[in-house]
């Protein structure tokens, strides 16, 4: 059980880092690529929510 929580925390940190890099790249991109980066940022935020919910749910199951 603790291995799963460590994996989920690592995933959450990686997703936040990817979101920061995506926002940084979006600020430097052209107009066409901004739409693509915005879509990626939305997907990353959804993934962060899913991983965060999984961590919360597993923490409450103990």
N, C-alpha and C positions, 0 to 999 in steps of 0.2 A: 504493500500500500504506500509506503513512504517513497519507493522508487517512482511511483506514478506521480506523486506530488512534486518530487524534484524535477521530473521530466516536464510537468506542466509549468512549473515556475521558470525553467529554462526556456520553454517555448514562449512564454509570455514576455520574457526579457528580449528574446530574439525578435518577436513581433514588434515590440516597441522600438527597438533599434532599427528595424526595417522601415517602420512608419516614419521615424525621424529622417532616415536617408531618403525616403520617398518625397517627403516635404521639401528637403533641401534640394533634391534634383528638380522638383517641380518649380521652384523659384528661379532656377537657372535655365529652364527649358523654353522652347518656342511654344507658340499657341497650340499647335496640333498635339504636341507631346504633353501639354498640360492636361488635356482631357484624359489621356491614357494614365498619367500619374494620379489624377484625381480618382479615377476608377480603382486603381491599385490601392490608394489610400483608404477608400471606402471598404474594399475587401479586407484590408488589414485591420481596420477598426472592428469589423464584424468578427474576424478571427480572434482578436484580442478579447472581445466580449464573450465568445464561446469558451476560450481557454480560461478566462477569469471566472466564468460561471462554473466550469468544471472544477477549478481549484476550490471555490467556495462550497460546492456541493460535496466534494470529497472531504473537505475539512469538517463539515457538519456531520458526516456519517460516522466519525470516530466516537 
